[in-house]
Amino acid sequence: MVDDGHVLVGHVRSRDWERLGYGLHRRTDSQDQWADLLAWQQVLDDSVAFSHLTAAAVHGWWLPPLPPLRPVFVATGRGQPRVRRPQLHMTRHPTPPPVLVVEGLRVTPPATTLVTCARDLGVLDLVVLADAALREGTTREEIEVAARRRRGSPRLHRALDLADPASESAWESMLRVLHVVCDVPVTSQHEVRDARRGFVARGDLWVLGSRTLQEYDGEGHREAGQYGDDRRRERRLGAAGWRRNGYTSGDVLNRAVGILRDADEALGREHDPGRVRAWHELLRGSLFSAAGSSALMARWRPDLV
């Protein structure tokens, strides 16, 4: 039995310890957000690193909705010992993957992490991850090098074509992709200025060729102080001859036709709701849909299906 005070490798019956897997426990009162991963690391060979969505979380990226019983993702090289635990999902690379140590954890670097995610995730999921990675300084060139001759690389390249490091949140990324695949030309983080070139506001998405901003309104916009700031900002935009449309996550997921209608109106073109099919197709193949999430869980954790 190995007990370092926080992780116990062995067998114990006590309310002080939470069982993670066979012969592996962590203290129930641990305040470390990575306590589970630090425990798993105790039973993994040094050639194994956390990867995929697990590494993405450690890197601090925005994430698609994650199933609560998802596995812990790890990676190693071919020829290395295989880990056979139902809680772990292992990817085997042609050679041992490069490793970074983040928060005391062995994780795959950002580019390798994205490539591993591309084996399973949909384009929309990958755009959210890629936006976060690019925003943090990973380059497209690094990702493309890591993706050469790797499974999922065509899907990852499509996601990179839709990615934008200027995005400031996962749902802003979602709103942008909705516009792009529905043939609405937009640019991110546009600065609106008045007739005297004075700064008015910076908008999430500017519908090119119009004076309209399309923006994501998160939970923070409902707070009393923020609500007042938002109304004053809208008045400034109106005085400068601009219109702002705000949308929630529910709008992005369930009312895309309405968002497209607003964009068509801004562009002065005929509204064609059929263009939203491309968006719905991306949604169905992603973790943002129940069907996409269920399909991936059946692959990752067949023991739970």
Salt bridges, closest charged atoms under 4 A:
GLU18 OE1 - ARG26 NH2 3.32
ASP29 OD1 - ARG27 NE 3.32
ASP36 OD1 - ARG26 NE 2.19
ASP46 OD1 - ARG106 NH1 3.71
ASP120 OD2 - HIS52 NE2 2.79
ASP120 OD1 - ARG299 NH1 2.92
ASP131 OD2 - ARG176 NH2 2.89
GLU144 OE2 - ARG140 NE 2.69
ASP161 OD1 - ARG140 NH2 2.85
GLU168 OE2 - ARG202 NH1 2.91
GLU191 OE1 - ARG193 NH2 2.92
GLU215 OE2 - ARG233 NH2 2.78
GLU215 OE1 - ARG244 NE 2.42
ASP217 OD1 - HIS221 ND1 3.96
ASP217 OD1 - ARG244 NH2 2.25
GLU219 OE1 - ARG222 NH1 3.34
ASP229 OD1 - ARG232 NH2 2.51
ASP230 OD2 - HIS221 ND1 2.62
GLU234 OE2 - ARG231 NH2 2.81
GLU234 OE2 - ARG244 NH1 3.21
ASP251 OD1 - ARG255 NE 2.70
ASP264 OD1 - ARG269 NE 2.59
ASP264 OD2 - HIS271 ND1 2.85
ASP264 OD1 - ARG275 NH2 2.45
GLU265 OE2 - ARG243 NH1 3.18
ASP303 OD2 - ARG301 NH2 2.78
